[in-house]
């Protein structure tokens, strides 16, 4: 499992811990490791692009990271080959979500993914929010449809933006913010960024690539929740996602 990061990424430790708990051998892979040949994606079954502030978001959230791949022929080929392999899965979270949305041209079945723009609140939003898992092809969210759970949000540019209604309908929506009554969150603050219909995550057509703006790796332990049932045990419901990945690999 490659825990991928770039300069400014800060969520790799939590992400590695979650995948390690699910049974993966997690490897810390910096983009320079790929560029200089210390690691190759050919040696991994799973890839996760972690959250943070790659390149300080000065080119737009995730944009510098995406361009470092797309504008480097060797990197673009290596990533395209990985995405094209039927035995691999990919996850992008927060900054990694923003970055991967800009790689959709080389990710099979991701052509309708949205772009991510500045939050309508014009500020950085960081807190626990309630989301619902939608019915999607995502292999990571298998068996979780209908689940409503709190999750950490921490982003300034998380608003999913579509060119058309057709693009939105075909985007593979996998996660959305919801109000306390379970209805789609259309207004702030339940919808922290202003995304249409509260959409917060998407899957590729075959389900092998999933992108999420919120951070499941920051709530995989029950003690990370704002409240928990004492009977819940060590794992939060979000551990199902990471264990789904391990089960899919098997």
N, C-alpha and C positions, 0 to 999 in steps of 0.2 A: 504494500500500500504506500503510494507516494503522497506525502503531506507537503504540498507545493506552496512555496512562499516566494515573495519578492521583497525588495527593500520597502520597509514601511508596514509590512504585514505583521499582525500581532496576535493572531488567534491559533497559531500552529500547535501550541502546547496542549490546549484543551481539545483540539481536534484529534491530535495523536492519541491522547488519553482515551477518548471515546472509542476510536477504532481499535486501539489496543485491548480495551475491555471487551470488545465484541469478538476478539480472537485473531486480529490481524497483526502481522509484523509491520509496524509503522516506521517508515524511513523519512527523515527530515531531508527534503530536496529543495534547495534554493535554485532559482532560475540560472544562476551562474554555474551551478553543477551541471545543468543540461547543456549550456552554451559551451563549456570547457570540456565536456565529455566525461566528467566524473560519475555521472548517472545517465541512464537512457530510459525513456518511457517504455521501451521494448521489454524491459525486465519487470514491469509491474502489471497487475491485474486491475488495480483501483487507483484513481487519481482524485485528490480533492484540492481545489484552489481555495485557500483560506481567506479570512476576513482581515480588515485593517485599512491602511491608507497607502497603497502602493504609489510610489512617486509623489506622495503627499497630495494626491488627487488634483495636482496642478493642471493636468490636461483634461480633467473630468474624471470622475470615479471609475477606476479600472481601465481607463483608456491607455495610459502609458504602458501598463502591463500587457494589454492586448496587442498594442502596436509593436512591442518588443518581440512578439511571436510572429505576427502577420508580416512584418517588414524584414524578417530574417528568414530567408528561404529554407535554411536547414531546420530551424525551429518550427516553421509552419508545416514542413513535411513531417517532422517527428510527431507533432501533435495530431495532424490529420491522420497519420497511420494509426496512432493510438485510438483516436475516436472511431476509426473505421473498423477496428478489430471487434468481432462479435463476442469475445470473451472478456471485455473490459467494461467497467462502469466509471462514471465521472460525477463528481459533486462540486458545485460552486456555491459558496456561502458569502453573503454580504459583498465585500470587495471582489471576491472570487466570482460571485454571481454577476456583478457588473462587468467584470472582465470576460467571463465566458459568453455573456450575451453578445459581446462584440466579436466572438470567434464563431458565431453561428453559421457562417458560410462554410466552415470546415467541419461542422458537427452534423452528422446525418440526422435528418428529421427535426432540425431546430430552426428552420428557415423563418418560422412565424414568431419566434421569441421577440419580446419587446425590447426597447431601449430603456435605460433607467435615468431619470432626470431628478433635478433638485426637488426636495420635499416642498410641498405647497406652504408649509409653515415657515419656510425660509430659515430653518434652524436644524441643528443636529438633534435627532430624537434618540434617546437611550433609556430604555425601561423594559419592563415586562408587558407584553401585549397578548391578547387572546387570538388564536388562529384556529381554523378548521381545515382538516385534510380533505381535499377534494378527490373525486374519482379521476385518476389519471393513469397513464401507463408506467409511471415511475417504479422501478424495481425496488427503490429504497423505501417507498411509502406503501408497499404492498400490504394489504390487510389492515390498513390504518384509516381507510375512507370513513369520514363522518366523525373522527376523533376531534374533540375540541380541547385544546391545551394551551397553557401559557408558554410563552417563549420570549427570549431576549431579542429586542431590536436595538441596533446601534448604528445608525447611518444618517447621512445628510443628503444623499442622492438615491432614494429608494423608490421613487414614483415610477411605476411601470407605465410606459407610454406606447400607444399603438398608432399605426398609420391609418387603420380602418377597422370597422367592426369585423370584417372577415378575418383580418390578422388576429384579433383578439379571440375569436371563436376557434381558431386553429392553433392557438399558442400552447396547448397542452397544460392548461392551468392546473396546478397541483396543490396550492395552498392559498388561503385568503384570510384576511383579518375579519373578525366577527365582533358584533356587539354582545352584551351580556345575555341577550335573549337568543343568541345564535344566528341572527340575521346578518347578512353581509354588512361590514362596517363601511359606511359611505362618508362619514363625517369624522373630523378630528375631535378628540384625540384617539378614539378607538381605531381609526385608520390613521396611522402616524405620518404617512407621507402623501396621501391624496391619490393613491393608485385607483384606477377605474375598478369599480366593484370590489375594492379591497384586495385585489390580487397581489400575492406575495411570493409565489413560487411557480415554476414551470418545468415540464418534462419533455424530452424529445419523443418523437413518435414511437420509437421502440422501447422507451423507458430507461435506456442505459445512461442517459445524461439528465441530471436534475440540477436546477439552480434555485436557490432560496435566498431571499433578502434577510430574514431573521436568522438567529444563531442557535441551532439545536445543540451544538457542542457545548454551549454555555449553560445548558439545563439538562444534561444527561444524568446528573445525580439528583435525587429527590431533595437533598438539602439545599440545592440551588434555587428551588422554587420559593415564592413568597409565602406559601402555605403548603403543607402536605398532610395527608392522612398518615398518622403514625404507623398504620399497618402497611404502608406502601413499600417499605424496605429501602435498600440502597439506590436502586435504579428508578429513574423517572420514566414516564411513558415514552420519552424520546429515544431511549435506548433501543426500542423496537426498530427504529430506522437503521441504526448501525448494525444491529444483528440481522436485519433483512439483507444488508449488503453481504455479510459473511455467508448467510444461507444461500444467496444467489450464486456466489463464487463456488460453493460446494456443488 
